[in-house]
Amino acid sequence: MKRIGVDLEKALERERRKDELNSPDETLAAFRQMIKEDDRLDQEILDRVFGEHSPVQNHINLEELDPDRIYSLDQIKNLCTRYRLRFLDSKHFKGELPYEAISKIKALQRSQDQDLTAFKMVAPAPMFNLKNKDKDPLLMLPLGGDRYYLIHKWGNDLHPLRALMVLPFRNFKSLLMTVALFAALVVSLFPDSMVMGPLDQHSWNIRIIFFFYLFLAFSGLTALYGFSRMKNFNSELWNSKYLD
């Protein structure tokens, strides 16, 4: 004969349904209290993300973290320099924090058994409230030792040509190389007939002189018009709180 058993989980669910039917007001009140407590926790997290950072540092248990989401300060600096981004305290960020990011902070706080603070943000300069909006912010948590943990990324992806567009202003060396390459390209486009005859040793001398002339001219134009727009090099702006 087949033995008839009792599914304890289903039996427990039945008991809960009975209580809900017998005392619907208490169940609704408990649910409202749970929602209220969750909203309070959300607001506390927002206050810590966008408010003044506490001097108390996080004591993170690295074993509870995903190692693939841990980055060094040099790696973050290289990213910001390549794409002309800023890496600043989250209190300067003027965008909105999506609820998915708040949920991830909650989960991280539960795993670490502590309230987290001192958040950092990677984003283009227009998304910060700088002294004096673009896309793709990254919310990060300092771990100590110049290491940071990526909590959440949201927004649209950066345009793939952004790195190429800001390449000349990564640093002074990249600016000189860009100007030199552009001058060399212009010189190479001139036909031989405009550089005194066929491509012989003499015409190469003319082209070299022409290259240096264009290099100096383009350098002057870059200093005059380029810096009026870009103001400074990416390598100097990546962690600056001031307008570029």
Residue pairs with C-beta under 8 A, 6 or more apart in sequence:
19 27
20 27
41 106
42 99
42 102
44 115
45 102
45 105
45 106
46 97
46 102
48 54
48 115
48 116
48 117
48 119
49 90
49 91
49 97
49 105
49 119
49 139
50 90
50 91
50 93
50 97
51 91
52 91
53 89
53 91
53 117
53 118
53 119
54 117
54 118
56 117
57 118
57 142
57 144
58 112
58 114
58 116
58 117
58 118
58 141
58 142
58 143
58 144
59 114
60 112
60 141
60 143
60 144
60 149
61 111
61 112
62 70
62 143
64 111
64 112
65 143
65 149
69 149
69 150
69 151
70 143
70 147
70 148
70 149
70 150
71 140
71 147
71 148
71 149
71 150
72 146
72 147
72 148
73 146
73 147
73 148
74 146
76 87
76 122
76 140
76 148
77 87
77 238
77 239
79 85
79 122
80 86
80 87
80 122
80 234
80 238
80 239
81 170
81 171
81 234
81 235
81 238
82 163
82 166
82 170
82 234
83 158
83 162
83 163
83 166
84 124
84 125
84 162
84 166
84 169
84 234
84 237
85 122
85 123
85 124
85 125
85 238
86 122
86 123
86 124
86 125
86 128
86 237
86 238
86 239
86 240
87 120
87 121
87 122
87 238
87 239
88 120
88 121
88 128
88 239
88 241
89 118
89 119
89 120
89 121
90 119
90 120
90 121
90 139
92 121
92 128
92 129
92 130
92 241
93 121
93 123
93 127
93 128
93 129
93 137
94 127
94 128
94 129
94 133
95 123
95 127
95 133
95 137
95 155
97 139
98 152
98 154
100 152
100 154
101 139
101 151
101 152
101 154
104 151
104 152
105 116
105 151
108 116
108 141
108 151
109 115
109 116
116 141
118 141
118 142
119 139
119 140
119 141
119 151
120 139
120 140
120 141
120 142
120 148
121 128
121 137
121 138
121 139
121 140
122 137
122 138
122 140
123 134
123 136
123 137
123 138
124 134
124 135
124 136
125 134
125 237
125 243
125 244
126 133
126 134
127 133
127 134
127 137
128 241
130 241
130 242
130 243
131 241
131 242
131 243
132 242
132 243
134 158
135 155
135 156
135 157
135 158
136 153
136 155
136 156
136 157
136 158
137 153
137 154
137 155
138 150
138 152
138 153
139 150
139 151
139 152
139 153
140 148
140 149
140 150
140 151
141 148
141 149
141 151
142 148
142 149
143 149
166 230
166 234
167 174
167 178
168 174
168 175
168 178
168 179
168 222
168 226
169 175
169 226
169 230
169 232
169 233
169 234
170 233
170 234
170 235
171 233
171 234
171 235
172 233
175 222
175 226
175 233
176 219
179 215
179 218
179 219
179 222
180 215
182 218
183 211
183 214
183 215
183 218
184 211
186 214
187 207
187 210
187 211
187 214
190 207
190 210
192 198
192 199
192 203
195 203
195 206
195 207
195 210
196 202
196 203
196 206
197 203
230 244
231 237
231 243
231 244
232 240
232 244
237 244
